[in-house]
Amino acid sequence: MFLANISPSYAEGSGGGGSGDIGNGDVYVGAYYPIPGTGEWASFDTGIPTNPREFMYEPKCFAGDVGDIVCLNENERVCAAGARGKLVYWFTRLKESGNPWALMDPPNPSCIYAEKPRDVGDQIRENILTEFQSRPIAAGTLSLQPSPHTLIGAHTNFYVEAGEQVFDFVMLEQNIRIVASPSEYEWHYGDRTVYGPASQTGSPLPADRWGEETSTSHVYRETGNYQASVTVHFSAEYSINGGPMVPIDGRAAVPSAPVAISVWKSESHNVADDCRVNPAGYGC
């Protein structure tokens, strides 16, 4: 165990800031600070003499002097922000009280490092777009009217349903929330015609208005079977440990599942025959 007079305070960073108990996960840890007398670095400030509490850490992976190899490998994987990172548990008590040490609440281990890591906020900002684009964003649902058959030369109405999606995960020991919202739509009608990106989502029409022109409708000029789809472009914001939302510079393009549409040709004829008189007449 290592004893240190450590203040449970946090640096303010670009993702927010504030103060609170060590390890509470409610604020953004934006920088690293030296732990006095150790040469190691923690993600909270240390050595403030006016703090009424004292703190002690204990390595997570050791029982006495014996190390757990599996746990040490986990250290290397989790504590990757700087050199020779290791997981530790923190304990606290009032200074000079002689009380037993109490495990910090919540009892989650945190990383300390042999050398000062880069600011975790900078690392998150550099990687947040990739993290956003790798999330399992649900594609929009494409609908056509009429469907699965439509007529050549008529307006086929297209519309898409896509909504806001929230993703919570841990990145560099920080709790990250990404909120993704659809912002634009790129319509692929299947006949090599593309419309957008545009802001229109389209909307359903009642059956008695099918064939009307809409902002997202399409007129097929040739008969055939087509695969239509829509690519939804999502914009997003992120927060670190419940801090303010920050826009992500970039978008994610998510294609919908294709929808089959068959385009038919209609013909009209003037019929002079009375089918009762001439059952073989056109249209009889």
For each residue, the residues with C-beta under 8 A, 3 or more apart:
1: 56 57 58 91
2: 35 38 56 57 58
3: 54 55 56
4: 35 36 37 38 46 47 54 55 56 57
5: 36 46 47 48 49 51 54 55 95
6: 22 35 42 44 45 46 47 48 51 54 55
7: 44 45 46 47 48 51
8: 19 20 21 22 44 51 53 55
9: 19 44 45 48
10: 17 18 19 20 27 28 29 30 44 45
11: 17 29 30 31 33 44 45
12: 16 17 18 28 30
13: 16 17 28 29 30 31 119 121 240
14: 30 121 125 246
15: 28 30 121 124 239 240 241 243 244 246
16: 12 13 27 28 239 240 241 242 243 244
17: 10 11 12 13 27 28 30 243
18: 10 12 26 27
19: 8 9 10 27
20: 8 10 24 26 27
21: 8 24 104 105
22: 6 8 44 55 90 92 104 110
23: 90 104 105 106 108 110
24: 20 21 27 106
25: 106 108 175 241
26: 18 20 241 242
27: 10 16 17 18 19 20 24 241 242 243
28: 10 12 13 15 16 17 121 174 240 241 243
29: 10 11 13 43 44 120 173 174 241
30: 10 11 12 13 14 15 17 119 120 121
31: 11 13 43 119 120 121
32: 41 42 43 82 113 116 117 119 120
33: 11 41 42 43 44 45 46
34: 38 39 40 41 46 47 116
35: 2 4 6 38 39 40 41 42 46 112
36: 4 5 46 47
37: 4
38: 2 4 34 35
39: 34 35 114
40: 34 35 112 113 114
41: 32 33 34 35 82 112 113 114 115 116 117
42: 6 32 33 35 46 110 112
43: 29 31 32 33 110 111 120 173
44: 6 7 8 9 10 11 22 29 33
45: 6 7 9 10 11 33 48
46: 4 5 6 7 33 34 35 36 42
47: 4 5 6 7 34 36
48: 5 6 7 9 45 51
49: 5
50:
51: 5 6 7 8 48 54
52: 94 95
53: 8 92 93 94 95
54: 3 4 5 6 51 92 93 94 95
55: 3 4 5 6 8 22 90 91 92 104
56: 1 2 3 4 90 91 92 101
57: 1 2 4 88 89 90 91 112
58: 1 2 62 88 89 91
59: 62 86 87 88
60: 71 75 86 87 88 89 109
61: 67 68 71 72 74 75 86 87
62: 58 59 65 66 67 68
63: 66 68
64:
65: 62
66: 62 63
67: 61 62 71 72
68: 61 62 63 71 72
69: 72 73
70: 73 74
71: 60 61 67 68 74 75 87
72: 61 67 68 69 75 76
73: 69 70 76 77
74: 61 70 71 77 78 87
75: 60 61 71 72 78 79 85 86 87 111
76: 72 73 79 80 85
77: 73 74 80
78: 74 75 85 87 111 173
79: 75 76 82 85 86 87 111 112 113 173
80: 76 77 85 172
81: 85 111 113 117 118 120 123 172 173
82: 32 41 79 85 113 114 115 116 117 118
83: 113 114 115 117
84: 113 114 115
85: 75 76 78 79 80 81 82 111 112 113 114 117
86: 59 60 61 75 79 111 112 113
87: 59 60 61 71 74 75 78 79 109 110 111
88: 57 58 59 60 109 110 111 112
89: 57 58 60 103 104 107 109
90: 22 23 55 56 57 103 104 110
91: 1 55 56 57 58 101 102 103 104
92: 22 53 54 55 56 101 102 104
93: 53 54 97 99 100 101 102
94: 52 53 54 97 99
95: 5 52 53 54
96:
97: 93 94
98:
99: 93 94 102
100: 93
101: 56 91 92 93
102: 91 92 93 99
103: 89 90 91 107
104: 21 22 23 55 89 90 91 92 107
105: 21 23
106: 23 24 25
107: 89 103 104
108: 23 25
109: 60 87 88 89
110: 22 23 42 43 87 88 90 173
111: 43 75 78 79 81 85 86 87 88 173
112: 35 40 41 42 57 79 85 86 88
113: 32 40 41 79 81 82 83 84 85 86 116 117
114: 39 40 41 82 83 84 85
115: 41 82 83 84
116: 32 34 41 82 113
117: 32 41 81 82 83 85 113 120
118: 81 82 122 123
119: 13 30 31 32 122 123
120: 29 30 31 32 43 81 117 123 124 172 173 174
121: 13 14 15 28 30 31 124 125 240
122: 118 119 125 126
123: 81 118 119 120 126 127 172
124: 15 120 121 127 128 171 172 174 176 240
125: 14 121 122 128
126: 122 123
127: 123 124 130 131 171
128: 124 125 131 132 176 178 238 248
129: 132 133 248 249 250
130: 127 133 134
131: 127 128 134 135 169 171 176 178
132: 128 129 135 178 180 236 238 248 250 252
133: 129 130 250 252
134: 130 131
135: 131 132 165 167 178 180 252
136:
137: 165 180 234 252 254
138: 162 165 254
139: 162 232 254 255 256 257
140: 160 161 162 182 185 230 232 254 256
141: 160 161 162 256
142: 158 159 160 228 229 230 256 257 259
143: 147 158 159 160 161 204 259
144: 147 148 150 156 157 158 228 259 261
145: 156 157 159 204 205 207 210
146: 149 150 156 210
147: 143 144 150 156 259 261
148: 144 260 261 262
149: 146 261 262 263 264
150: 144 146 147 154 156 220 261 262 263 264
151: 154 211 263 264 265 266
152: 220 221 222 223 263 264 265 266
153: 219 220 221
154: 150 151 211 219
155: 211 212 213 214 217 218 219
156: 144 145 146 147 150 217 218 219 220 261
157: 144 145 202 204 205 210 212 214 216 217
158: 142 143 144 187 189 202 214 216 217 218 228 230
159: 142 143 145 201 202 203 204 216
160: 140 141 142 143 185 201 202 230 232 256
161: 140 141 143 201
162: 138 139 140 141 182 185 201 232
163: 182
164: 179 180 181 182
165: 135 137 138 179 180 181 234
166: 177 178 179 180
167: 135 177 178 179 180
168: 175 176 177
169: 131 176 178
170: 173 174 175 176
171: 124 127 131 174 176
172: 80 81 120 123 124
173: 29 43 78 79 81 110 111 120 170
174: 28 29 120 124 170 171 240 241
175: 25 168 170 240 241 242
176: 124 128 131 168 169 170 171 238 239 240
177: 166 167 168 238 239 242
178: 128 131 132 135 166 167 169 236 237 238 248
179: 164 165 166 167 236 237 238 245
180: 132 135 137 164 165 166 167 234 235 236 252
181: 164 165 234 235 236
182: 140 162 163 164 185 201 232 233 234
183: 199 233 234 235 251
184: 196 197 198 199 232 233
185: 140 160 162 182 196 197 198 199 200 201 216 230 231 232 233
186: 194 195 196 197 198 230 231 233 253
187: 158 194 195 196 198 216 218 228 230
188: 193 194 228 229 230 231
189: 158 193 194 195 218 220 226 228
190: 193 226 227 228 229 258 261
191: 220 221 222 224 226
192:
193: 188 189 190 218
194: 186 187 188 189
195: 186 187 189 198 216 218
196: 184 185 186 187
197: 184 185 186 231 233
198: 184 185 186 187 195 216
199: 183 184 185
200: 185 215 216
201: 159 160 161 162 182 185 216
202: 157 158 159 160 214 215 216 217
203: 159 214
204: 143 145 157 159
205: 145 157 209 210 212 214
206: 209
207: 145 210
208:
209: 205 206 212
210: 145 146 157 205 207
211: 151 154 155
212: 155 157 205 209 217
213: 155 217
214: 155 157 158 202 203 205 217
215: 200 202
216: 157 158 159 185 187 195 198 200 201 202
217: 155 156 157 158 202 212 213 214
218: 155 156 158 187 189 193 195
219: 153 154 155 156
220: 150 152 153 156 189 191 223 224 226 263
221: 152 153 191
222: 152 191 263
223: 152 220 263 264 265
224: 191 220 262 263
225: 260 261 262 263
226: 189 190 191 220 260 261 262 263
227: 190 258 259 260 261
228: 142 144 158 187 188 189 190 258 259 260 261
229: 142 188 190 255 256 257 258 259
230: 140 142 158 160 185 186 187 188 255 256
231: 185 186 188 197 253 254 255 256
232: 139 140 160 162 182 184 185 253 254 255 256
233: 182 183 184 185 186 197 251 252 253 254
234: 137 165 180 181 182 183 251 252 253 254
235: 180 181 183 247 248 251
236: 132 178 179 180 181 247 248 251 252
237: 178 179 245 246 247 248
238: 128 132 176 177 178 179 245 246 248
239: 15 16 176 177 242 243 244 245 246
240: 13 15 16 28 121 124 174 175 176 243
241: 15 16 25 26 27 28 29 174 175
242: 16 26 27 175 177 239
243: 15 16 17 27 28 239 240
244: 15 16 239
245: 179 237 238 239
246: 14 15 237 238 239
247: 235 236 237
248: 128 129 132 178 235 236 237 238
249: 129
250: 129 132 133
251: 183 233 234 235 236
252: 132 133 135 137 180 233 234 236
253: 186 231 232 233 234
254: 137 138 139 140 231 232 233 234
255: 139 229 230 231 232
256: 139 140 141 142 160 229 230 231 232 259
257: 139 142 229
258: 190 227 228 229
259: 142 143 144 147 227 228 229 256
260: 148 225 226 227 228
261: 144 147 148 149 150 156 190 225 226 227 228
262: 148 149 150 224 225 226
263: 149 150 151 152 220 222 223 224 225 226
264: 149 150 151 152 223
265: 151 152 223
266: 151 152
267:
268:
269: 282 283
270:
271: 281 282 283
272: 281
273: 277 278 281 282 283 284
274: 277 278 281
275: 278 279 281 283 284
276: 279
277: 273 274
278: 273 274 275 281 284
279: 275 276 284
280: 284
281: 271 272 273 274 275 278 284
282: 269 271 273
283: 269 271 273 275
284: 273 275 278 279 280 281
